[in-house]
Amino acid sequence: MKLFKEQKGFTLIELLVVIAIIGILASIVLASLNTARDRGRDASARASMSQTRAQMEIFYDQQIPVTYDAGCGSADVAKLTAAADAQNGALAAPVCDDGAASSQKWAAKVQLNNNSWYCVDGGGVAKETIANPVITDQACD
C-alpha cells in the first residue's frame, strides 16, 4: 500500500523559478551582445577611415604634376566614408576636408558609437579622441 502519490511533473513554483532564471540570463547575454555589436561597428568605422588614409595617399601619389582634384570627392574615398557612415548609425556623418588648390593636406574624422571620435590625416596621424577633433589646416588637432 502506498501512502503518497507519485509526482509526475513540476510544480508551478518550480516552473516560475526556472523561467525567471532563464529571463535573467537572457537579459545579461543581450546586454553583452549589444556592447560587442557597438565595438564591432566602431572597429569597422576605424578600418574604413584607415583605408581612407591609404586611398588618399594613393590618390595624391597619382597626381603628377600635383594638381588639386578633390581627393575627398573621389569615388573610392566616397565609398569608404559612406561605409564609415553606415557603421556609426545616426551619429554625425564623417567629414573629409582636403584643403585648397595645389594642397596635399587633408583630414577626415568620424564619430564612433562609444561617443568618441576617430581622426586621420595626411600627416600620418590616426587617433581616437573623446572630444570632437577640430580639423585645422587639414590636420587632426
Buried (B, 14 or more C-beta within 10 A) or exposed (E): EEEEEEEEEEEEEEEEEEEEEEEEEEEEEEEEEEEEEBEEBBEBBBBBBBBBBEBBBEBBEEEEEEEBEEBBEBEBBBBBBEBBBEBBEEBEEBBBBBBEEEBBBBBBBBBBBEEEBBBBBBEEBEEEEEEBBEBEEBBBE
